[in-house]
Amino acid sequence: MDTSQQPPASPHGVGLGATWGSAPYPVVVADPSGTVIDLNVAAAALFPGAVTGAPLRDVVPEWMADAHTRLRTNVPGPRRAGPAPPASGRVGDRTFEAHPTCTEDADVMWWLVDDTDRRLAEDALKSERERTAFLAGASSALLSSLNFERCMEVTARLAAEHLADAAVIVAPPRGRKVSLTFCGPDGAPEHRTVLEDVGQLPGLSDALRGFPPVPSRWIDPAGVPGWIVPDGFTEPVGSAVVTPLPGHGAPAGALILLRSSHHAAFTESEEIFARLFASRAGAAMSAARMYAEQAAITTTLMRELLPPQLHGVHGVEFAGKYRPAGQTERVGGDFYDVHPGTDEGQESLVVLGDVCGKGLEAAVLTGKIRNTVQALLPLAADHQRLLGLLNGALLNSHHTRFATLAIASVVRRGGMVHLRVTSAGHPPPLIVRADGLVEQARTRGTLVGAFWEISSTTAYVELAPGETCLFFTDGITEARGGPLGDELFGVQRLETALTQCAGMPAEAVVEHVQLLAAQWVGRGLHDDMATVAVTAPHHAHLSAVNGHTRGRYTA
């Protein structure tokens, strides 16, 4: 409006026009009846239809007219001059706060302040706070599990709930086999494997290789292949975003966001935010995949390091039990094996050993010793030669640890079980006779892996039915505990315990010994504990399989 056409000053106020007529803020004065009695240049520009004498409701937005009515209704008649609570609303594409000031003669001066920029800033700040809170919550949810499939499900669900109408996680393909995790409007994740070409969707193959995403405006929604759209997504695709899921050294996959045609397309800000979410999801998925791979490798290696389950072989009972030093450990420096003979007339080889140290490092050397003994089985009949070759193999390796062993060649002849027992620096085994008498096998020798020259003596033992030869490591006899917590379990206490094991099966003997040792130690620290029992069963006989082939011992 031309400033030369400025309305005259209000007749109800003296000098008001000179005071606020040129003020930069729009000012409208209305009387108690809701009639405009004055306005300045800025107000005339904001409300082109506003003139003196016009009804306020006809020239200003409804929210402002309602505020004037409420103000006069709540305070009828004259009131003390001064400000009153403001009102706010939109005028065109801008937002304003209208601050009323009541004059002494009951008129109301409405001062309008454009707060559009402030509200935009507040909205932007609120949005950033919400996004930051979402990313923090998403990181916690994603890192709460190291299960790869679970991590994909959480990623798809969070993306579908907060970023789009539906989300699809695409794992790195193996050939044409593509693993997908969908989450649609119902919020239920679903896994699916398809045989498709990822190049059908623009930007997907690049995202799976870790390249930067293409803008969503470059993706034709009509070109989104059907195998990417979740089953519950029934509306036409209106816009799509494809962004990589960056991982540790290699991409963890790709994230596809879908919106229906009834919703607004993705903005540039939303695409940037989707990348921030994808970076966190990719890191979590990559960590979960690495954990799964390492767990599989550990399981495979652990399977070779764990002591085997022992059972009867050729009419002889074998039983073993192992307890590692740490509660969270599964392997350590103690080990045992039983290598069955080719038939009933051939000797089976029993090996029990103790490597210096404990934990995983000691377990690595036990694995090498077990593999070396396995390779030397053709020489198992000569204990001294077998131990000499094993000693040379350990001395020529990079390991600096030594080990003690007790080996025994076992065979059953008639009702008796015959053993040739040789110790290499290991405690001699104990023999439990049928009457409860406990004896030590007369064998001794040099530990392996420490000296170039070793020697050993072999003891010959016969077991009658019900008698047992127990091999054990020093973790049993050197277990500290008891009433004061520092007393050794000792060989004598072990012998006393074995007097009660006369006639017991092999499995019962090792269970009894391990239980007593565990009770002795209590919650205190202890070394690895391993026991192997070789028992001549009370009843075993040769049984022909079909009347023609050679029989085998059965209990």
C-alpha positions as CSV (number, residue, x, y, z in Angstrom):
1,M,0.0,0.0,0.0
2,D,1.2,3.5,-0.8
3,T,2.4,5.2,2.4
4,S,0.7,8.4,1.2
5,Q,-2.6,6.6,1.9
6,Q,-1.9,5.9,5.5
7,P,-5.1,5.8,7.6
8,P,-5.7,8.7,10.0
9,A,-4.9,8.3,13.6
10,S,-7.5,6.8,15.9
11,P,-9.9,9.4,17.3
12,H,-9.9,7.4,20.5
13,G,-6.2,7.9,21.2
14,V,-4.2,11.1,21.2
15,G,-1.1,11.0,19.1
16,L,-1.2,7.3,18.5
17,G,-0.8,7.5,14.8
18,A,2.5,9.4,15.2
19,T,3.7,6.9,17.7
20,W,3.1,3.6,15.9
21,G,1.9,4.5,12.4
22,S,5.4,3.9,10.9
23,A,6.3,0.9,13.2
24,P,7.7,-2.1,11.3
25,Y,5.3,-4.5,13.0
26,P,1.7,-4.6,11.8
27,V,-0.7,-3.0,14.3
28,V,-4.5,-3.2,14.2
29,V,-6.7,-1.4,16.7
30,A,-10.3,-2.7,17.3
31,D,-13.0,-1.5,19.6
32,P,-15.0,-3.8,22.0
33,S,-17.6,-4.5,19.3
34,G,-15.0,-5.9,16.9
35,T,-14.7,-2.9,14.5
36,V,-11.4,-1.8,13.1
37,I,-10.7,1.7,14.3
38,D,-7.1,2.1,13.2
39,L,-4.2,0.4,11.6
40,N,-0.7,1.2,10.5
41,V,1.0,0.9,7.1
42,A,2.5,-2.6,7.9
43,A,-1.0,-3.9,8.9
44,A,-2.6,-2.4,5.7
45,A,0.0,-4.2,3.6
46,L,-0.6,-7.5,5.5
47,F,-4.4,-7.2,5.4
48,P,-5.3,-5.4,2.1
49,G,-9.0,-5.3,2.9
50,A,-8.5,-3.7,6.3
51,V,-9.9,-0.2,6.6
52,T,-11.1,1.9,9.4
53,G,-14.7,1.0,10.2
54,A,-14.5,-2.5,8.7
55,P,-15.6,-5.5,10.9
56,L,-12.4,-7.1,12.3
57,R,-13.7,-10.6,11.4
58,D,-13.9,-9.6,7.7
59,V,-10.4,-8.4,7.3
60,V,-8.2,-10.6,9.5
61,P,-7.8,-14.4,9.8
62,E,-10.4,-16.3,11.8
63,W,-8.0,-17.2,14.6
64,M,-7.3,-13.5,15.3
65,A,-10.9,-12.5,15.2
66,D,-11.8,-15.4,17.6
67,A,-9.0,-14.3,19.9
68,H,-10.4,-10.7,20.0
69,T,-13.9,-12.1,20.8
70,R,-12.5,-14.3,23.6
71,L,-10.6,-11.4,25.0
72,R,-13.6,-9.1,25.2
73,T,-15.9,-11.9,26.4
74,N,-13.7,-13.0,29.2
75,V,-13.2,-9.4,30.4
76,P,-16.4,-7.5,29.7
77,G,-16.6,-3.8,30.3
78,P,-13.6,-1.5,31.0
79,R,-10.5,-3.1,32.3
80,R,-7.0,-1.9,33.3
81,A,-4.8,-1.2,30.3
82,G,-1.9,-3.6,29.6
83,P,-0.9,-6.6,27.7
84,A,-2.9,-9.9,27.4
85,P,-2.0,-13.4,26.4
86,P,-1.0,-13.6,22.7
87,A,-2.7,-15.7,20.0
88,S,-0.9,-17.2,17.0
89,G,-1.8,-18.6,13.5
90,R,-1.1,-18.4,9.8
91,V,-1.5,-15.5,7.5
92,G,-0.9,-16.8,4.0
93,D,2.2,-18.9,4.0
94,R,3.6,-17.2,7.1
95,T,2.9,-17.6,10.8
96,F,2.4,-14.7,13.2
97,E,1.9,-14.1,16.9
98,A,-0.7,-11.4,17.7
99,H,0.0,-9.7,21.0
100,P,-3.0,-7.7,22.4
101,T,-2.7,-4.6,24.5
102,C,-5.9,-3.2,26.1
103,T,-6.2,0.6,26.3
104,E,-7.9,2.5,29.1
105,D,-11.0,3.0,27.0
106,A,-11.4,-0.8,26.3
107,D,-9.9,-0.8,22.8
108,V,-7.5,-3.6,21.8
109,M,-4.2,-2.9,20.0
110,W,-3.1,-6.1,18.2
111,W,0.7,-6.2,17.5
112,L,1.6,-8.9,15.0
113,V,5.1,-10.4,15.0
114,D,6.2,-12.7,12.2
115,D,7.6,-15.8,13.9
116,T,7.8,-17.9,10.8
117,D,11.6,-18.2,10.8
118,R,11.7,-18.9,14.6
119,R,9.1,-21.7,14.2
120,L,11.0,-23.1,11.3
121,A,14.1,-23.1,13.4
122,E,12.3,-24.7,16.3
123,D,10.7,-27.3,14.0
124,A,14.1,-28.1,12.5
125,L,15.7,-28.4,16.0
126,K,12.9,-30.6,17.1
127,S,13.3,-32.8,14.0
128,E,17.0,-33.1,14.6
129,R,16.5,-34.0,18.2
130,E,14.0,-36.7,17.2
131,R,16.4,-38.0,14.5
132,T,19.3,-38.1,17.0
133,A,17.2,-39.9,19.5
134,F,16.0,-42.4,16.8
135,L,19.6,-43.0,15.7
136,A,20.7,-43.6,19.3
137,G,17.8,-46.0,19.9
138,A,18.5,-47.7,16.6
139,S,22.2,-48.2,17.5
140,S,21.2,-49.8,20.8
141,A,18.7,-52.1,19.2
142,L,21.0,-53.1,16.4
143,L,23.9,-53.8,18.8
144,S,21.8,-55.7,21.2
145,S,22.2,-58.9,19.3
146,L,25.1,-60.5,17.3
147,N,22.8,-62.8,15.4
148,F,23.0,-61.8,11.8
149,E,19.4,-62.6,10.8
150,R,18.1,-60.9,13.9
151,C,20.1,-57.8,13.0
152,M,18.6,-57.8,9.5
153,E,15.1,-58.0,11.0
154,V,15.7,-55.1,13.4
155,T,17.1,-53.0,10.5
156,A,14.1,-53.7,8.3
157,R,11.6,-53.1,11.1
158,L,13.2,-49.8,12.2
159,A,13.4,-48.5,8.6
160,A,9.8,-49.4,7.8
161,E,8.5,-47.8,11.0
162,H,10.5,-44.5,10.9
163,L,11.8,-43.9,7.4
164,A,9.4,-45.4,4.8
165,D,6.2,-47.4,4.3
166,A,8.3,-50.6,3.6
167,A,11.9,-51.6,3.8
168,V,14.0,-54.3,2.2
169,I,17.4,-55.5,3.3
170,V,19.4,-57.1,0.5
171,A,22.4,-59.3,1.6
172,P,25.4,-59.5,-0.7
173,P,24.4,-62.1,-3.4
174,R,26.1,-65.4,-4.1
175,G,25.8,-65.7,-7.8
176,R,22.1,-65.2,-8.6
177,K,20.9,-66.2,-5.2
178,V,19.8,-63.1,-3.3
179,S,18.8,-63.2,0.4
180,L,16.1,-60.6,1.3
181,T,14.6,-59.4,4.5
182,F,11.3,-57.6,4.1
183,C,9.2,-55.5,6.5
184,G,6.0,-53.9,5.3
185,P,3.3,-51.8,6.8
186,D,2.4,-54.7,9.2
187,G,5.8,-54.4,10.9
188,A,6.5,-58.2,10.7
189,P,9.9,-59.0,9.2
190,E,10.1,-61.8,6.6
191,H,13.1,-63.6,5.1
192,R,13.1,-64.8,1.5
193,T,15.7,-66.1,-0.9
194,V,15.2,-65.4,-4.7
195,L,17.1,-66.2,-7.9
196,E,17.1,-62.7,-9.5
197,D,19.4,-60.2,-11.1
198,V,20.1,-57.3,-8.8
199,G,20.8,-55.1,-11.8
200,Q,17.0,-54.9,-12.4
201,L,16.8,-52.1,-9.9
202,P,18.9,-49.0,-10.7
203,G,21.6,-48.4,-8.1
204,L,21.2,-51.7,-6.3
205,S,24.2,-53.5,-7.8
206,D,26.3,-50.4,-7.1
207,A,25.1,-50.2,-3.5
208,L,25.9,-53.9,-3.0
209,R,29.5,-53.1,-4.1
210,G,29.7,-50.1,-1.7
211,F,29.4,-47.3,-4.2
212,P,27.5,-44.1,-3.2
213,P,23.8,-44.2,-3.7
214,V,22.0,-42.7,-6.6
215,P,19.4,-40.0,-5.9
216,S,15.8,-41.3,-5.5
217,R,14.7,-39.0,-8.4
218,W,16.7,-41.2,-10.7
219,I,14.8,-44.3,-9.8
220,D,11.6,-44.8,-11.8
221,P,9.0,-46.2,-9.3
222,A,7.3,-48.1,-12.1
223,G,10.6,-49.9,-12.7
224,V,10.9,-51.4,-9.2
225,P,10.7,-55.2,-9.8
226,G,8.0,-57.2,-8.0
227,W,10.4,-59.5,-6.1
228,I,11.6,-56.4,-4.1
229,V,8.2,-55.3,-3.0
230,P,6.8,-57.0,0.2
231,D,3.6,-59.0,0.0
232,G,1.8,-56.6,2.3
233,F,2.6,-53.5,0.2
234,T,-0.5,-53.4,-1.9
235,E,-0.4,-49.8,-3.1
236,P,1.7,-48.6,-6.1
237,V,5.3,-47.6,-5.4
238,G,5.5,-43.8,-5.5
239,S,9.2,-43.4,-4.7
240,A,12.2,-45.5,-3.8
241,V,15.6,-45.0,-2.1
242,V,18.6,-47.4,-2.5
243,T,21.5,-46.9,-0.2
244,P,24.5,-49.1,0.7
245,L,25.0,-50.7,4.1
246,P,28.7,-50.0,4.7
247,G,30.5,-52.7,6.7
248,H,34.0,-53.5,8.0
249,G,36.2,-53.7,4.9
250,A,33.3,-55.0,2.7
251,P,29.7,-53.9,2.2
252,A,27.2,-55.5,4.5
253,G,24.4,-55.3,1.9
254,A,21.9,-52.6,0.7
255,L,18.8,-50.9,2.1
256,I,15.8,-50.3,-0.1
257,L,13.1,-47.9,1.2
258,L,9.7,-47.8,-0.5
259,R,6.9,-45.2,-0.2
260,S,3.4,-45.6,-1.7
261,S,2.1,-43.2,-4.4
262,H,-0.2,-41.7,-1.7
263,H,2.7,-40.3,0.3
264,A,5.2,-37.5,-0.6
265,A,8.4,-38.5,-2.3
266,F,11.6,-38.7,-0.4
267,T,13.3,-35.4,0.1
268,E,17.0,-34.8,0.0
269,S,17.1,-34.4,3.7
270,E,15.3,-37.7,4.2
271,E,17.8,-39.5,1.9
272,I,20.7,-38.1,3.8
273,F,19.1,-39.3,7.1
274,A,18.5,-42.7,5.6
275,R,22.3,-42.9,4.8
276,L,23.1,-42.1,8.4
277,F,20.8,-44.9,9.6
278,A,22.3,-47.2,7.0
279,S,25.8,-46.6,8.2
280,R,24.9,-47.7,11.7
281,A,22.9,-50.7,10.5
282,G,25.7,-51.7,8.1
283,A,28.2,-51.6,11.0
284,A,26.0,-53.7,13.2
285,M,25.3,-56.2,10.4
286,S,28.9,-56.5,9.5
287,A,29.8,-57.1,13.2
288,A,27.1,-59.8,13.4
289,R,28.4,-61.5,10.3
290,M,32.0,-61.4,11.5
291,Y,30.9,-62.9,14.8
292,A,29.0,-65.6,13.1
293,E,32.0,-66.5,10.9
294,Q,34.4,-66.5,13.8
295,A,31.9,-68.6,15.9
296,A,31.8,-71.1,13.1
297,I,35.6,-71.2,12.8
298,T,35.9,-71.5,16.6
299,T,33.3,-74.3,16.7
300,T,35.2,-76.2,14.0
301,L,38.5,-75.9,15.7
302,M,37.1,-76.5,19.1
303,R,35.6,-79.8,17.9
304,E,39.2,-81.0,17.3
305,L,40.5,-79.8,20.6
306,L,37.8,-81.1,22.9
307,P,38.4,-84.4,24.5
308,P,36.4,-87.2,22.8
309,Q,33.5,-89.2,24.3
310,L,34.9,-92.6,25.3
311,H,33.1,-95.9,25.2
312,G,33.8,-99.6,25.3
313,V,36.2,-101.0,22.7
314,H,36.8,-104.7,22.0
315,G,35.5,-105.9,25.4
316,V,37.3,-103.2,27.5
317,E,35.5,-100.3,29.2
318,F,37.0,-96.8,28.6
319,A,35.7,-93.6,30.2
320,G,37.1,-90.1,30.4
321,K,36.2,-86.8,32.0
322,Y,37.7,-83.4,31.7
323,R,37.2,-80.2,33.7
324,P,39.0,-77.1,32.4
325,A,40.7,-74.6,34.8
326,G,38.4,-71.7,33.9
327,Q,34.6,-71.7,34.2
328,T,34.3,-69.9,30.8
329,E,36.9,-72.1,29.1
330,R,36.1,-75.4,27.2
331,V,39.7,-76.5,26.4
332,G,43.0,-76.3,28.2
333,G,46.3,-78.1,28.6
334,D,45.0,-81.6,29.7
335,F,43.9,-84.1,27.0
336,Y,43.3,-87.7,26.4
337,D,42.5,-90.0,23.5
338,V,41.8,-93.7,22.9
339,H,42.8,-95.1,19.5
340,P,41.1,-98.5,19.1
341,G,42.9,-101.4,17.6
342,T,41.9,-102.7,14.2
343,D,40.3,-105.8,15.8
344,E,39.9,-107.6,19.1
345,G,43.4,-109.1,18.9
346,Q,45.1,-105.7,18.3
347,E,46.1,-103.3,21.1
348,S,44.2,-100.1,21.6
349,L,46.3,-97.1,22.6
350,V,45.4,-94.8,25.5
351,V,47.0,-91.4,25.7
352,L,46.6,-89.0,28.6
353,G,48.8,-85.8,28.8
354,D,49.3,-82.5,30.5
355,V,50.8,-79.6,28.7
356,C,52.6,-76.9,30.6
357,G,50.2,-74.0,31.1
358,K,46.5,-73.7,30.6
359,G,43.9,-72.0,28.4
360,L,43.8,-71.6,24.7
361,E,47.6,-71.4,24.2
362,A,48.1,-74.7,26.0
363,A,45.2,-76.2,24.0
364,V,46.9,-75.4,20.7
365,L,49.9,-77.5,21.8
366,T,47.6,-80.4,22.9
367,G,46.2,-80.4,19.4
368,K,49.6,-80.7,17.9
369,I,50.5,-83.6,20.3
370,R,47.3,-85.4,19.6
371,N,47.8,-85.1,15.8
372,T,51.4,-86.2,16.1
373,V,50.4,-89.3,18.1
374,Q,47.7,-90.0,15.5
375,A,50.4,-90.0,12.8
376,L,52.7,-92.2,14.9
377,L,50.0,-94.9,15.5
378,P,51.8,-97.5,13.3
379,L,54.7,-97.3,15.8
380,A,52.4,-97.5,18.9
381,A,53.7,-100.9,19.8
382,D,57.1,-99.4,20.7
383,H,56.4,-96.9,23.4
384,Q,60.0,-95.7,23.7
385,R,60.3,-95.0,20.0
386,L,56.9,-93.3,19.8
387,L,57.8,-91.0,22.7
388,G,61.2,-90.2,21.2
389,L,59.7,-89.2,17.9
390,L,57.1,-87.1,19.6
391,N,59.8,-85.4,21.7
392,G,61.8,-84.5,18.6
393,A,58.7,-83.1,16.9
394,L,58.0,-80.8,19.9
395,L,61.7,-79.7,20.2
396,N,61.7,-78.8,16.5
397,S,58.5,-76.7,16.7
398,H,58.2,-73.0,17.6
399,H,56.5,-74.0,20.9
400,T,58.5,-73.5,24.1
401,R,56.2,-75.6,26.3
402,F,56.8,-79.1,27.4
403,A,54.3,-81.9,28.3
404,T,54.0,-85.0,30.4
405,L,52.3,-88.1,29.1
406,A,51.1,-91.5,30.2
407,I,50.4,-94.0,27.4
408,A,49.0,-97.5,27.6
409,S,48.5,-100.3,25.1
410,V,45.4,-102.2,26.0
411,V,44.1,-105.6,24.8
412,R,41.7,-108.2,26.2
413,R,42.7,-111.8,26.2
414,G,40.1,-114.2,27.6
415,G,38.6,-112.7,30.8
416,M,41.7,-110.5,31.6
417,V,42.7,-107.1,30.3
418,H,46.4,-106.6,29.6
419,L,48.1,-103.2,29.7
420,R,51.6,-102.0,28.9
421,V,51.8,-98.6,30.7
422,T,54.6,-96.1,30.1
423,S,55.0,-92.7,31.8
424,A,56.8,-89.7,30.3
425,G,57.2,-87.5,33.4
426,H,53.6,-88.1,34.3
427,P,52.1,-89.4,37.6
428,P,51.8,-93.2,37.3
429,P,48.3,-94.5,37.0
430,L,46.5,-96.2,40.0
431,I,45.2,-99.7,39.8
432,V,42.0,-100.6,41.7
433,R,41.8,-104.3,42.5
434,A,38.6,-106.2,43.0
435,D,39.1,-106.3,46.8
436,G,39.6,-102.5,47.0
437,L,43.4,-102.6,47.2
438,V,44.9,-99.7,45.3
439,E,48.4,-100.0,43.6
440,Q,50.6,-97.7,41.6
441,A,51.9,-98.9,38.3
442,R,55.7,-99.1,38.3
443,T,56.5,-96.8,35.5
444,R,58.5,-93.6,35.2
445,G,60.1,-91.5,32.5
446,T,61.2,-88.1,31.2
447,L,58.8,-85.5,30.1
448,V,58.7,-84.6,26.4
449,G,59.5,-81.3,24.7
450,A,62.3,-80.3,27.1
451,F,65.4,-82.5,26.6
452,W,66.9,-84.1,23.5
453,E,67.5,-87.4,25.3
454,I,64.6,-89.0,27.1
455,S,64.1,-92.4,28.8
456,S,61.2,-94.3,30.2
457,T,60.2,-97.6,31.7
458,T,57.1,-99.7,30.9
459,A,55.0,-101.4,33.4
460,Y,52.9,-104.5,32.7
461,V,49.5,-104.6,34.3
462,E,46.7,-107.2,34.3
463,L,43.1,-106.4,35.2
464,A,40.7,-109.1,36.3
465,P,37.0,-108.5,35.8
466,G,35.8,-105.5,37.8
467,E,39.3,-104.0,38.2
468,T,40.3,-100.6,36.9
469,C,43.4,-98.7,35.9
470,L,42.9,-94.9,36.5
471,F,45.0,-92.4,34.6
472,F,44.9,-88.8,35.9
473,T,46.6,-85.4,35.6
474,D,48.2,-83.5,38.4
475,G,45.2,-81.2,38.4
476,I,43.5,-83.8,40.6
477,T,46.3,-84.5,43.1
478,E,47.4,-80.8,43.3
479,A,43.9,-79.4,43.7
480,R,44.0,-77.0,46.7
481,G,41.0,-76.8,49.0
482,G,39.7,-78.5,52.0
483,P,38.6,-76.8,55.3
484,L,41.3,-74.1,55.1
485,G,41.3,-73.8,51.4
486,D,45.1,-74.4,50.9
487,E,45.5,-78.1,51.4
488,L,46.4,-80.4,48.5
489,F,44.0,-83.2,47.6
490,G,47.1,-85.4,47.2
491,V,47.8,-88.9,46.0
492,Q,46.9,-90.6,49.3
493,R,43.5,-89.0,49.4
494,L,42.9,-90.1,45.8
495,E,44.0,-93.7,46.7
496,T,41.6,-93.7,49.7
497,A,38.8,-92.5,47.4
498,L,39.5,-95.3,44.9
499,T,39.2,-98.0,47.5
500,Q,35.5,-97.3,47.3
501,C,35.4,-97.8,43.5
502,A,36.2,-101.5,43.5
503,G,33.9,-103.2,41.0
504,M,32.5,-99.9,39.6
505,P,32.1,-99.4,35.9
506,A,34.7,-97.1,34.3
507,E,32.2,-94.2,33.9
508,A,31.3,-94.3,37.6
509,V,35.0,-94.3,38.6
510,V,35.9,-91.1,36.7
511,E,32.6,-89.4,37.8
512,H,33.4,-90.3,41.5
513,V,37.0,-89.0,41.3
514,Q,36.0,-85.7,39.5
515,L,33.2,-85.1,42.0
516,L,35.5,-85.5,45.0
517,A,38.1,-83.2,43.5
518,A,35.4,-80.6,42.6
519,Q,34.0,-80.7,46.2
520,W,37.6,-80.4,47.6
521,V,38.3,-77.3,45.5
522,G,34.9,-75.6,46.0
523,R,34.9,-72.2,44.4
524,G,38.7,-71.9,44.5
525,L,41.0,-71.8,41.6
526,H,42.3,-75.0,40.2
527,D,44.3,-76.4,37.2
528,D,42.8,-78.5,34.4
529,M,41.6,-81.9,35.6
530,A,41.5,-85.0,33.4
531,T,40.8,-88.6,34.2
532,V,40.7,-91.8,32.1
533,A,39.6,-95.1,33.5
534,V,40.3,-98.5,31.8
535,T,38.1,-101.3,33.3
536,A,37.8,-105.0,32.7
537,P,34.0,-105.6,32.7
538,H,32.4,-108.2,34.9
539,H,30.7,-109.9,32.0
540,A,31.8,-109.9,28.4
541,H,31.9,-112.7,25.8
542,L,32.7,-113.2,22.2
543,S,29.5,-113.1,20.0
544,A,29.5,-114.2,16.4
545,V,27.6,-111.8,14.2
546,N,26.2,-114.3,11.7
547,G,27.6,-117.6,12.6
548,H,30.5,-117.4,10.1
549,T,32.4,-114.2,10.8
550,R,34.7,-113.7,13.8
551,G,32.9,-112.8,17.0
552,R,33.3,-109.6,19.0
553,Y,33.2,-108.8,22.7
554,T,29.8,-107.7,24.0
555,A,28.8,-106.7,27.5
